[in-house]
Amino acid sequence: MPVGQTSIPKIFAAGGIFGFSYYLWMRQYWFPNPYKTREVQNIEDRFTAGGGAPTHTPGGGTKRGDSNNVEPRNTSSTGVDS
């Protein structure tokens, strides 16, 4: 085979890699998280309104009532004496 030609197996391999990458990217939209129900969303909204983040236990020191604000107010803590 001449050097400049692309072989059929290489074309199929490249197509397979592209197809699998596309599947990995799109599966989050095709198969949404089955545990993300309306009730779970309501709990996450209440956590964030209470000052926490939607992915873990509510923390202290964040602005209450604003579900979009998940950043702590005190970000310059230095340890036990702060």
Residue frames as a rotation matrix with the C-alpha (Angstrom) as fourth column:
MET 1
0.588 0.809 0.000 0.00
0.809 -0.588 0.000 0.00
0.000 0.000 -1.000 0.00
PRO 2
-0.077 -0.605 0.793 1.36
0.487 -0.717 -0.499 3.45
0.870 0.348 0.350 -0.83
VAL 3
-0.738 -0.360 -0.570 2.33
0.664 -0.242 -0.707 5.69
0.117 -0.901 0.418 2.04
GLY 4
-0.952 0.292 0.097 -0.21
-0.295 -0.955 -0.021 8.45
0.086 -0.049 0.995 1.31
GLN 5
-0.258 0.917 -0.304 -3.32
-0.252 0.240 0.938 6.25
0.933 0.318 0.170 1.33
THR 6
-0.457 0.245 0.855 -5.53
-0.882 0.002 -0.472 5.66
-0.118 -0.969 0.215 4.33
SER 7
-0.929 0.082 -0.361 -6.55
-0.010 0.969 0.246 2.08
0.370 0.232 -0.900 4.92
ILE 8
-0.058 0.997 -0.047 -10.13
-0.178 0.036 0.983 0.97
0.982 0.065 0.175 5.46
PRO 9
0.165 0.133 -0.977 -9.47
0.833 0.512 0.210 -0.38
0.529 -0.848 -0.026 9.00
LYS 10
-0.799 -0.492 -0.346 -8.06
0.600 -0.689 -0.406 3.00
-0.039 -0.532 0.846 10.04
ILE 11
-0.705 0.621 0.343 -11.17
-0.331 -0.715 0.615 4.74
0.627 0.320 0.710 8.74
PHE 12
0.254 0.821 -0.512 -13.40
0.167 0.484 0.859 2.33
0.953 -0.303 -0.014 10.68
ALA 13
-0.174 -0.399 -0.900 -11.27
0.954 0.160 -0.255 2.78
0.246 -0.903 0.352 13.81
ALA 14
-0.979 -0.188 0.078 -11.49
0.172 -0.969 -0.179 6.56
0.109 -0.162 0.981 13.56
GLY 15
-0.335 0.932 0.139 -15.26
-0.378 -0.268 0.886 6.34
0.863 0.245 0.442 13.04
GLY 16
0.253 0.393 -0.884 -15.59
0.575 0.674 0.465 4.04
0.778 -0.626 -0.055 16.04
ILE 17
-0.584 -0.537 -0.609 -13.58
0.811 -0.353 -0.467 6.37
0.036 -0.766 0.641 18.25
PHE 18
-0.916 0.287 0.279 -15.64
-0.226 -0.946 0.233 9.34
0.331 0.150 0.932 17.11
GLY 19
-0.055 0.969 -0.240 -18.92
-0.168 0.228 0.959 7.46
0.984 0.093 0.151 17.59
PHE 20
0.090 0.034 -0.995 -17.99
0.851 0.516 0.095 6.29
0.517 -0.856 0.017 21.08
SER 21
-0.865 -0.426 -0.266 -16.87
0.501 -0.757 -0.420 9.80
-0.023 -0.496 0.868 22.06
TYR 22
-0.658 0.702 0.272 -20.17
-0.406 -0.635 0.657 11.18
0.634 0.322 0.703 20.77
TYR 23
0.188 0.728 -0.659 -22.07
0.277 0.604 0.747 8.56
0.942 -0.323 -0.089 22.78
LEU 24
-0.295 -0.364 -0.883 -20.16
0.935 0.080 -0.345 9.41
0.196 -0.928 0.317 25.97
TRP 25
-0.996 -0.089 0.030 -20.90
0.084 -0.987 -0.137 13.11
0.041 -0.134 0.990 25.49
MET 26
-0.534 0.845 0.036 -24.60
-0.547 -0.378 0.747 12.72
0.645 0.379 0.664 24.58
ARG 27
-0.357 0.448 -0.820 -25.61
0.494 0.835 0.241 10.02
0.793 -0.320 -0.519 27.07
GLN 28
-0.872 0.055 -0.486 -26.05
0.421 -0.421 -0.803 12.67
-0.249 -0.906 0.344 29.76
TYR 29
-0.655 0.674 -0.342 -28.88
-0.715 -0.700 -0.012 14.08
-0.247 0.236 0.940 27.65
TRP 30
-0.351 0.511 -0.785 -30.27
-0.507 0.601 0.618 10.78
0.787 0.615 0.048 26.35
PHE 31
0.151 0.324 -0.934 -30.32
0.562 0.749 0.351 9.03
0.813 -0.578 -0.069 29.73
PRO 32
0.053 -0.127 0.991 -30.84
-0.534 -0.842 -0.080 11.61
0.844 -0.525 -0.112 32.48
ASN 33
-0.888 -0.449 0.099 -30.07
-0.288 0.375 -0.881 10.74
0.358 -0.811 -0.462 36.08
PRO 34
-0.177 0.890 -0.420 -32.95
0.279 0.455 0.846 8.55
0.944 0.032 -0.329 37.34
TYR 35
-0.215 0.046 -0.976 -32.37
0.973 0.093 -0.210 9.77
0.081 -0.995 -0.065 40.92
LYS 36
-0.977 -0.116 -0.177 -32.93
0.127 -0.991 -0.052 13.43
-0.169 -0.073 0.983 39.95
THR 37
-0.276 0.955 0.106 -36.68
0.921 0.231 0.314 13.42
0.276 0.185 -0.943 40.57
ARG 38
0.148 0.438 0.887 -38.89
0.148 -0.896 0.418 16.41
0.978 0.069 -0.198 41.28
GLU 39
0.952 0.236 -0.195 -38.63
0.203 -0.010 0.979 15.71
0.229 -0.972 -0.058 45.00
VAL 40
0.216 -0.954 -0.206 -34.83
0.943 0.149 0.299 15.62
-0.255 -0.259 0.932 44.90
GLN 41
-0.346 -0.298 0.890 -34.84
0.640 -0.768 -0.009 18.92
0.686 0.566 0.457 43.01
ASN 42
0.605 0.633 0.483 -37.07
0.024 -0.622 0.783 20.45
0.796 -0.462 -0.392 45.71
ILE 43
0.826 -0.367 -0.429 -34.67
0.526 0.226 0.820 19.30
-0.204 -0.902 0.379 48.43
GLU 44
-0.188 -0.942 0.277 -31.69
0.982 -0.181 0.051 20.72
0.002 0.282 0.959 46.53
ASP 45
-0.032 0.256 0.966 -33.53
0.348 -0.903 0.251 24.03
0.937 0.345 -0.060 46.11
ARG 46
0.914 0.398 0.077 -34.19
0.048 -0.296 0.954 24.20
0.403 -0.868 -0.290 49.85
PHE 47
0.453 -0.832 -0.321 -30.55
0.837 0.273 0.474 23.37
-0.307 -0.483 0.820 50.64
THR 48
-0.417 -0.656 0.629 -29.32
0.834 -0.552 -0.023 26.15
0.362 0.515 0.777 48.38
ALA 49
0.291 0.574 0.765 -31.89
0.109 -0.815 0.570 28.59
0.950 -0.082 -0.300 49.77
GLY 50
0.978 0.070 -0.197 -30.61
0.195 0.041 0.980 27.72
0.077 -0.997 0.026 53.24
GLY 51
0.632 -0.773 -0.050 -27.05
-0.723 -0.612 0.321 28.54
-0.279 -0.167 -0.946 52.29
GLY 52
0.114 -0.613 0.782 -25.69
-0.056 0.782 0.621 25.23
-0.992 -0.115 0.055 51.07
ALA 53
-0.598 -0.323 -0.734 -24.74
-0.763 -0.052 0.645 23.80
-0.246 0.945 -0.215 47.73
PRO 54
0.386 0.881 -0.276 -27.02
-0.922 0.376 -0.090 21.48
0.024 0.289 0.957 45.73
THR 55
0.330 -0.309 -0.892 -24.51
-0.352 0.836 -0.420 18.62
0.876 0.452 0.167 45.79
HIS 56
-0.486 -0.514 -0.707 -23.64
0.465 0.533 -0.707 18.36
0.740 -0.672 -0.019 49.49
THR 57
0.095 0.552 -0.828 -24.81
0.993 0.002 0.116 19.21
0.066 -0.834 -0.549 53.00
PRO 58
0.720 0.228 0.656 -25.65
0.282 -0.959 0.024 22.88
0.635 0.167 -0.754 53.62
GLY 59
-0.256 -0.885 -0.389 -22.78
0.875 -0.040 -0.483 24.86
0.412 -0.464 0.784 55.03
GLY 60
0.521 0.380 -0.764 -22.69
0.727 -0.667 0.164 27.87
-0.448 -0.641 -0.624 57.31
GLY 61
-0.242 -0.673 -0.699 -21.59
0.279 -0.738 0.614 31.32
-0.929 -0.046 0.366 56.32
THR 62
-0.841 0.024 0.540 -23.46
0.531 -0.144 0.835 31.66
0.098 0.989 0.108 53.05
LYS 63
-0.851 0.525 0.008 -26.21
-0.525 -0.850 -0.036 34.12
-0.012 -0.035 0.999 52.24
ARG 64
-0.666 0.671 0.327 -29.64
0.366 0.676 -0.640 32.82
-0.650 -0.306 -0.695 53.28
GLY 65
0.230 0.944 -0.235 -32.54
0.103 -0.264 -0.959 32.89
-0.968 0.197 -0.158 50.85
ASP 66
0.320 -0.182 -0.930 -30.51
-0.889 -0.397 -0.228 33.14
-0.328 0.899 -0.289 47.65
SER 67
0.747 0.060 0.662 -30.48
-0.018 0.997 -0.071 29.76
-0.664 0.041 0.746 45.91
ASN 68
0.884 -0.445 0.146 -27.88
0.184 0.044 -0.982 30.91
0.430 0.895 0.121 43.38
ASN 69
0.293 -0.796 0.530 -25.31
-0.792 -0.512 -0.333 32.01
0.536 -0.322 -0.780 45.96
VAL 70
0.948 -0.011 -0.319 -23.33
0.144 0.907 0.395 28.95
0.285 -0.421 0.861 47.03
GLU 71
-0.011 -0.991 0.130 -20.02
0.296 -0.127 -0.947 30.69
0.955 0.028 0.295 47.76
PRO 72
0.306 0.081 -0.948 -19.07
0.950 0.035 0.310 31.10
0.058 -0.996 -0.066 51.43
ARG 73
0.944 0.062 0.323 -18.65
0.058 -0.998 0.022 34.65
0.324 -0.002 -0.946 52.71
ASN 74
0.587 -0.772 0.243 -15.51
-0.631 -0.248 0.735 33.88
-0.507 -0.585 -0.633 54.66
THR 75
0.957 -0.274 -0.092 -12.97
0.123 0.675 -0.727 32.59
0.261 0.685 0.680 52.15
SER 76
0.194 -0.942 0.273 -9.84
-0.379 -0.329 -0.865 33.87
0.905 0.065 -0.421 53.92
SER 77
0.929 0.158 0.335 -9.90
-0.368 0.295 0.882 31.60
0.040 -0.942 0.332 56.97
THR 78
0.088 -0.990 -0.106 -6.52
-0.787 -0.004 -0.617 30.65
0.610 0.138 -0.780 58.36
GLY 79
-0.529 -0.274 -0.803 -7.38
0.126 0.910 -0.394 27.73
0.839 -0.310 -0.447 60.60
VAL 80
-0.118 0.488 -0.865 -8.42
0.926 0.369 0.082 27.36
0.359 -0.791 -0.495 64.22
ASP 81
-0.502 -0.174 -0.847 -7.68
0.655 -0.717 -0.240 30.98
-0.565 -0.675 0.473 65.16
SER 82
-0.905 0.107 0.412 -9.67
0.271 -0.602 0.751 32.50
0.328 0.792 0.515 62.31
